[in-house]
Amino acid sequence: MEFEEWELRHKEAFFEIKEALSYLEGIFVAYNSNIDAIKHLTPEDLCHLLELFDQDALQERVELYPREIKEPLDILARLLLSMREGKAAEVPTYTPEIHSWLKENLGFDYARMGGQAGIITNLLARLELKKVVAYVPWLSEEQAGYFANTKNLLHPKIERGKLVLKHPKEAFKPNIGSKVNWIFEYSKGMLVDCGTDKFTVPRDNRLILSSRPKWLRLEMDQQIYAALDSLGPLDGAILSGYQMIKEEYEDGATYSDYVGNSVKAIEKLKALNPGLRLHVELTSIQNRLIRKTILKEIIAGRIHSLGLDTVEVANALNVLGEEELSYAVIKKGENGIIALYQGAVRLLQALALERVHVHCLGFYICVLAKGHPLNLKGHRNALLFASTLAATKALHGKVEGLLESEASLKVPVSEKGLEDLENFKLYCVGRKLCTLDEFEYGYVYGRDHNAVFVPSKVVSEPKATVGIGDTISAGAFTGMLALMKQNLAGKGKNSKRKEGSQTLETRVFSA
């Protein structure tokens, strides 16, 4: 794969999708939004935290691998685990005292919009779409202040028995608390000395303590649900936050109640427009029962598109009975990208999806069901558009608009990503999934699926890492919708365009 060629493709893709975005009528985004308290950990911060705990007790807690933050010792244990592996993690806490302890003993650098739906909503609003409708069940006045102050960003509200769309600052619920998450970001190369446990942090990443107040419910207001057809034309919906569903609630409700409500909302959205596409953005889900239930009862057969990272692919495969493949994905190593591709294909099949998009550091994979209405070049351009948005997010910590993102085209394509894809080439060509020429374009053809692989732009020293995955997934999904809508309007440039001597996007697998 040629570095210069992929730089040119990024540029072409960005301007093509920038033009196509105007064809979209609207995107609906739900459910999770919160306020993020950000702390960039320094060696001094880590030393201070280590001094607060008995080292033997800390090592014992690390070995127990706490999956919920019940007390301060759990925080440091999970932080050390995340830093040692350089892996992002999200761990729930249901105890409000944790927030108070962190404010007193550590503090944060600044606060910003958090939660997948909140981040995605602000991103799409700043991409100048005609309409972005957000829905947050626990929209507080404080939370509303973190939404982009743009006219195209709206939130449903019931007034005089009718659904109206207003900016979140005019649609919040009075007398409701805010959900505040803590995000600890750490840097590659930091030395950690914790008794017998000494290591160097292998990569930039973060640990998220996800606040789950008792009043938190993933549901849609019944009056808003009944009036969803008043949202106006929508081309797609991006749904996230299902990880907040609990097995049991204090009032006697169970996960089944909230899963059932979620399914009803999905079916109601699909009824608004036969062509509407639904995307679910997955995240880390510690509870195996909830993880499996979300995959099998909410996503399977109902959702068109799924977005996730490497760890989330492994976790999804694990609860679907693919333990060996799950282990191969998480282990990485020489054949890591092969296992990741196979895992994405398995998710596509097991969940009856139209599209599975996996974002990794340096490259993206998009596996597609045969017969998808957008050709492979269109999907590839959507991924490359998302790559440029992600570079902007990494450079500035946010995406303010298309003009700012255009400047991020100068961020180079990842050499490591190119190397990973080059190593994958032998597997693909050897199994006749593609020719050498086809692989150079990023195209792979399976018996019951197609796939696109692209190297991505990577910022060597990102200003922030939180929300980059959401930016990638939302950017690629929206770019795809925009090209589909443009093609329906009869003005698409992708449908019959050739690369080289053949129309690679429409090749039929016959091996």
C-alpha positions in Angstrom: 0.0 0.0 0.0 1.5 3.3 -1.1 1.6 6.1 1.5 1.1 8.9 -1.1 -1.8 7.2 -2.7 -3.7 6.9 0.6 -3.0 10.6 1.3 -4.6 11.5 -2.0 -7.6 9.2 -1.3 -8.1 10.9 2.1 -8.3 14.3 0.4 -10.7 13.1 -2.4 -12.9 11.4 0.2 -13.1 14.4 2.5 -14.3 16.8 -0.3 -16.6 14.3 -1.8 -18.5 13.6 1.5 -18.3 17.3 2.4 -20.4 18.0 -0.7 -22.7 15.0 -0.1 -23.6 15.9 3.5 -26.1 18.5 2.2 -28.3 15.7 0.9 -29.1 14.5 4.4 -32.4 15.6 6.0 -31.6 14.6 9.6 -30.0 12.2 12.0 -31.4 11.1 15.4 -29.0 10.4 18.3 -29.7 8.8 21.7 -29.3 8.1 24.6 -26.3 8.7 26.8 -24.9 12.1 27.6 -23.0 13.2 30.6 -20.4 15.6 31.9 -16.8 14.4 31.8 -14.3 15.5 34.4 -10.9 15.2 32.8 -7.7 14.5 34.6 -4.4 14.1 32.6 -2.3 12.0 35.0 1.2 13.0 35.7 3.9 10.9 37.4 3.4 13.2 40.5 -0.3 12.4 40.5 0.3 8.7 40.4 2.9 8.9 43.2 0.4 10.8 45.3 -2.3 8.2 44.8 0.1 5.3 45.5 1.0 6.9 48.8 -2.6 6.8 49.9 -2.8 3.0 49.9 -1.1 0.0 51.4 0.9 -1.6 48.6 0.1 -5.2 49.6 -3.6 -4.5 49.7 -3.3 -2.7 46.3 -1.6 -5.7 44.7 -4.3 -8.0 46.0 -7.0 -5.8 44.6 -5.2 -5.7 41.2 -5.3 -9.5 41.1 -9.0 -9.5 41.9 -9.6 -7.3 38.8 -12.5 -5.2 40.1 -15.3 -4.8 37.6 -17.1 -2.2 39.6 -15.7 0.8 41.6 -17.0 0.4 45.1 -14.2 2.1 47.0 -11.1 4.3 46.2 -8.8 1.2 46.3 -10.7 -0.1 43.2 -9.9 3.1 41.3 -6.2 2.7 41.6 -6.3 -1.1 40.9 -8.2 -0.6 37.7 -6.0 2.3 36.7 -2.8 0.2 37.1 -4.4 -2.6 35.0 -5.3 -0.2 32.3 -1.9 1.6 32.3 0.1 -1.7 32.3 -1.7 -2.9 29.1 -2.2 0.5 27.6 -5.8 -0.5 27.0 -8.8 1.8 27.3 -11.4 0.7 29.9 -14.7 1.9 31.2 -15.8 0.7 34.7 -19.1 1.6 36.4 -19.5 3.1 39.8 -22.8 3.4 41.6 -21.4 5.1 44.7 -21.6 9.0 44.8 -18.9 9.0 47.5 -16.4 8.1 44.8 -17.0 11.5 43.1 -16.4 13.3 46.4 -13.3 11.3 47.2 -11.7 12.1 43.8 -12.5 15.8 44.0 -10.9 15.9 47.5 -7.8 13.8 46.7 -7.0 14.4 43.1 -9.2 17.0 41.3 -9.7 17.4 37.6 -8.2 19.7 34.9 -11.4 20.7 33.1 -14.9 19.4 32.2 -16.6 18.9 28.8 -19.4 17.1 27.0 -19.2 13.3 27.5 -21.2 10.2 26.7 -21.3 8.7 23.2 -24.6 10.3 22.2 -23.5 13.7 23.5 -20.2 13.6 21.7 -21.7 12.4 18.5 -24.5 15.0 18.6 -22.1 17.9 18.9 -19.9 16.4 16.1 -22.8 16.1 13.7 -24.2 19.5 14.5 -20.8 21.1 13.7 -20.7 19.2 10.4 -23.5 21.6 9.3 -26.2 18.9 8.8 -29.6 20.3 8.3 -31.0 18.7 11.5 -29.5 16.7 14.4 -32.1 15.6 16.9 -30.7 14.4 20.2 -32.6 12.6 22.9 -31.2 12.3 26.5 -33.7 10.9 29.1 -31.9 12.7 31.9 -31.3 16.0 30.3 -30.5 18.5 33.1 -30.0 22.2 32.8 -26.3 21.8 33.6 -26.0 19.1 30.9 -27.8 21.1 28.3 -25.1 23.8 28.6 -22.6 21.4 27.1 -24.4 20.9 23.8 -23.1 22.8 20.8 -24.8 26.2 20.4 -26.0 25.7 16.8 -29.5 26.1 15.3 -29.5 22.7 13.7 -29.2 20.9 17.1 -32.6 20.1 18.5 -34.2 18.0 21.4 -37.8 16.8 21.6 -40.0 18.3 24.3 -43.7 18.0 25.0 -45.6 21.3 25.2 -49.4 21.5 25.5 -49.6 17.8 24.7 -47.6 18.1 21.4 -44.0 17.3 20.5 -41.8 20.3 19.7 -38.1 20.5 18.8 -36.0 23.0 20.7 -32.3 23.4 21.5 -31.4 21.4 24.6 -31.0 24.6 26.6 -34.8 25.1 26.1 -35.8 21.5 26.5 -34.1 20.3 29.7 -35.9 18.7 32.6 -36.1 20.9 35.8 -34.9 19.6 39.1 -32.9 16.7 37.8 -29.2 15.9 38.7 -26.3 15.5 36.3 -24.3 12.4 35.4 -20.6 13.1 35.9 -17.9 10.7 34.7 -14.3 10.8 35.6 -11.7 10.2 32.8 -8.1 9.6 33.6 -5.8 10.0 30.6 -2.2 8.8 30.7 0.7 9.0 28.4 3.0 6.5 26.7 6.4 6.1 28.4 5.2 6.9 31.9 7.2 4.8 34.5 5.1 3.1 37.1 6.8 1.7 40.2 4.3 -0.1 42.5 6.2 -2.4 44.8 7.0 -5.6 42.8 5.0 -4.3 39.9 7.2 -2.1 37.7 6.4 -1.2 34.1 6.4 1.5 31.4 3.0 2.5 29.9 3.1 1.2 26.3 0.7 3.7 24.7 -1.6 6.7 25.3 -5.0 5.7 26.6 -7.5 6.3 29.4 -9.6 4.8 32.1 -13.2 6.0 32.5 -15.2 5.8 35.7 -18.7 5.7 34.5 -21.2 7.2 37.0 -24.4 5.3 37.3 -26.8 7.2 39.7 -29.7 5.2 41.0 -32.1 7.5 39.2 -30.5 6.7 35.8 -32.9 4.9 33.4 -32.3 4.1 29.8 -35.8 4.7 28.5 -37.8 7.1 26.3 -40.5 9.3 27.7 -43.9 7.8 26.7 -45.3 11.0 25.4 -42.2 11.5 23.2 -42.3 7.9 22.1 -45.9 8.3 21.1 -45.1 11.4 19.0 -41.9 10.2 17.3 -43.5 10.7 13.9 -43.4 14.4 14.6 -39.6 14.4 14.3 -39.8 15.1 10.6 -37.6 13.4 7.9 -34.7 11.4 9.2 -32.1 9.4 7.2 -30.5 7.6 10.1 -30.3 7.0 13.9 -27.2 6.5 16.1 -28.0 4.8 19.4 -25.7 4.2 22.3 -25.7 3.9 26.1 -27.2 0.5 26.4 -24.3 -0.5 28.8 -26.2 1.5 31.5 -28.9 -1.1 31.7 -28.8 -3.0 35.0 -29.9 -6.5 35.8 -32.1 -5.3 38.7 -33.4 -2.0 39.9 -34.4 -0.8 43.4 -38.0 -0.5 42.3 -38.3 -4.1 41.2 -37.8 -3.5 37.5 -35.3 -5.7 35.7 -33.1 -5.5 32.6 -35.9 -7.2 30.6 -38.2 -4.1 31.1 -35.6 -1.7 29.7 -34.6 -4.0 26.9 -38.2 -4.3 25.9 -38.6 -0.5 25.9 -35.5 -0.1 23.8 -36.7 -2.6 21.2 -40.0 -0.7 20.9 -38.2 2.6 20.3 -36.1 1.0 17.6 -39.1 -0.4 15.8 -40.9 3.0 16.1 -37.9 4.7 14.5 -37.7 2.2 11.7 -41.3 2.8 10.9 -40.6 6.5 10.3 -38.8 5.8 7.1 -38.3 2.4 5.3 -34.8 3.5 4.2 -33.7 4.7 7.6 -30.5 3.0 8.8 -29.8 2.4 12.5 -26.3 2.3 14.0 -25.4 1.1 17.5 -22.1 2.3 19.0 -20.9 -0.4 21.4 -18.7 0.2 24.4 -17.2 -1.8 27.2 -19.9 -3.8 29.1 -18.6 -5.6 32.2 -21.8 -7.6 32.9 -21.8 -10.6 30.7 -25.6 -11.1 30.9 -26.2 -7.5 29.9 -23.6 -7.7 27.1 -25.2 -10.8 25.6 -28.7 -9.5 26.0 -27.9 -6.3 24.2 -26.3 -8.2 21.3 -29.0 -10.9 21.0 -32.1 -9.0 21.8 -31.5 -5.3 20.9 -29.0 -5.5 18.0 -29.5 -8.9 16.3 -31.9 -8.6 13.4 -33.0 -5.1 14.3 -30.0 -2.9 13.7 -28.2 -2.3 10.4 -24.8 -1.1 11.6 -22.5 -1.8 14.6 -19.4 0.2 15.6 -16.8 -1.1 18.0 -13.1 -1.3 18.8 -10.8 -4.3 19.2 -11.5 -5.0 22.9 -15.3 -4.7 22.2 -15.0 -7.2 19.3 -13.3 -9.7 21.6 -15.9 -9.1 24.4 -18.8 -9.5 21.9 -17.4 -12.7 20.5 -16.8 -14.1 24.0 -20.5 -14.0 25.0 -21.6 -15.3 21.6 -19.7 -18.6 22.2 -16.6 -17.7 20.1 -14.1 -17.9 23.0 -11.1 -19.1 20.8 -11.6 -16.3 18.3 -12.2 -13.8 21.1 -8.8 -14.8 22.6 -7.0 -14.5 19.3 -8.4 -11.0 18.9 -7.4 -9.8 22.3 -4.0 -11.5 22.2 -3.2 -9.7 19.0 0.3 -10.7 17.9 1.3 -11.7 14.4 -2.1 -12.8 13.3 -4.1 -10.2 15.3 -5.5 -8.4 12.2 -6.6 -11.8 10.7 -8.5 -12.7 13.9 -10.0 -9.2 14.0 -11.2 -9.5 10.4 -12.6 -13.0 11.1 -14.2 -11.7 14.3 -15.9 -8.8 12.5 -17.2 -11.3 9.9 -18.6 -13.5 12.6 -20.4 -10.6 14.2 -21.9 -9.7 10.9 -23.2 -13.2 10.5 -24.3 -13.9 14.1 -26.2 -10.7 14.5 -27.6 -10.5 11.0 -26.1 -7.0 10.4 -25.6 -5.0 7.2 -22.4 -3.5 8.4 -19.7 -3.9 11.1 -17.1 -1.2 11.5 -14.1 -1.8 13.7 -11.8 1.1 14.5 -8.2 0.3 15.6 -5.1 2.5 16.1 -3.8 3.0 12.5 -6.4 1.3 10.5 -10.2 0.6 10.2 -12.1 -2.5 9.0 -15.6 -2.4 7.6 -17.3 -5.7 6.9 -20.4 -5.6 4.7 -23.3 -7.9 3.8 -23.5 -8.7 0.2 -25.9 -6.4 -1.7 -25.3 -3.3 0.3 -26.7 -0.4 -1.7 -23.4 1.6 -1.5 -20.4 0.3 -3.4 -17.0 -0.4 -1.8 -15.4 2.9 -2.9 -18.3 4.8 -1.2 -17.7 2.8 2.0 -13.9 3.4 1.7 -14.5 7.2 1.3 -16.7 7.2 4.4 -14.0 5.6 6.4 -11.3 8.0 5.1 -13.6 11.0 5.9 -13.9 9.6 9.4 -10.1 9.2 9.6 -9.7 13.0 8.9 -12.3 13.9 11.6 -10.6 11.7 14.1 -7.3 13.4 13.3 -9.0 16.8 14.1 -10.4 15.4 17.4 -6.9 14.2 18.4 -5.2 17.4 17.4 -7.7 19.8 19.1 -9.7 17.7 21.5 -12.8 18.5 19.6 -14.2 19.1 16.1 -15.4 22.6 15.5 -16.4 22.3 11.9 -15.5 21.2 8.4 -13.0 24.0 7.8 -11.0 22.9 10.8 -11.2 19.3 9.7 -10.0 20.1 6.2 -6.7 21.4 7.8 -6.3 18.0 9.4 -5.7 16.4 6.0 -2.1 17.4 6.7 -1.9 14.8 9.5 0.0 11.8 8.0 -1.4 8.4 7.4 -0.1 5.9 10.0 3.0 4.0 8.9 2.1 1.3 11.5 -1.4 1.0 10.0 0.1 0.6 6.5 2.5 -2.0 7.9 -0.4 -3.9 9.6 -2.4 -4.0 6.4 0.7 -5.0 4.3 1.1 -8.0 6.7 -2.6 -8.8 6.1 -2.2 -8.8 2.3 -0.7 -12.3 2.2 -3.7 -13.8 4.0 -6.2 -12.1 1.7 -4.5 -12.8 -1.6 -3.5 -16.3 -0.6 -7.1 -17.2 0.2 -8.3 -15.6 -3.0 -10.3 -13.0 -1.2 -8.9 -10.4 -3.5 -6.1 -9.8 -6.1 -3.0 -7.7 -5.3 -4.6 -4.8 -7.2 -7.9 -5.0 -5.3 -6.1 -5.1 -2.0 -4.2 -1.9 -2.9 -7.6 -0.2 -3.1 -8.6 -1.7 0.2 -11.2 -4.1 -1.1 -11.7 -7.7 0.1 -14.4 -10.1 -1.2 -15.7 -13.1 0.9 -18.3 -15.7 0.1 -21.1 -14.0 2.0 -19.6 -10.6 2.6 -17.4 -7.8 1.3 -14.9 -5.8 3.3 -13.0 -2.5 3.2 -9.6 -1.9 4.9 -8.0 1.5 5.2 -5.0 3.0 6.9 -6.0 6.0 9.1 -4.4 9.2 10.1 -2.9 9.1 13.5 -1.7 12.1 15.7 1.5 11.1 17.5 0.7 13.2 20.6 -3.1 13.6 20.8 -4.5 16.3 22.9 -7.2 13.9 24.0 -8.2 10.3 23.3 -11.8 10.3 24.7 -14.4 10.4 22.0 -12.1 9.6 19.1 -13.8 6.2 18.6 -17.2 7.9 18.6 -16.0 10.4 16.1 -14.7 7.7 13.8 -17.9 5.6 13.9 -20.3 8.6 13.6 -18.3 10.2 10.8 -18.1 7.0 8.8 -21.8 6.1 9.3 -22.9 9.6 8.4 -20.6 9.8 5.4 -22.1 6.5 4.2 -25.6 7.8 4.6 -24.7 11.0 2.7 -23.3 9.1 -0.3 -26.3 6.8 -0.3 -28.7 9.8 -0.3 -26.6 11.5 -3.0 -26.7 8.5 -5.2 -30.5 8.2 -4.8 -30.7 11.8 -6.0 -29.0 10.7 -9.2 -25.9 12.8 -8.7 -23.5 10.2 -7.1 -20.1 9.9 -8.5 -19.3 6.6 -6.9 -21.8 4.1 -8.5 -20.1 3.5 -11.8 -16.6 4.9 -11.3 -13.7 2.7 -12.1 -10.3 2.4 -10.5 -7.6 0.8 -12.8 -8.9 -1.4 -15.5 -12.0 -2.9 -13.7 -15.0 -1.8 -11.6 -13.7 -3.3 -8.4 -16.7 -2.3 -6.3 -19.0 -4.7 -8.1 -16.7 -7.7 -8.4 -18.6 -11.0 -7.7 -16.8 -13.6 -5.6 -16.6 -16.9 -7.5 -13.6 -18.7 -6.0 
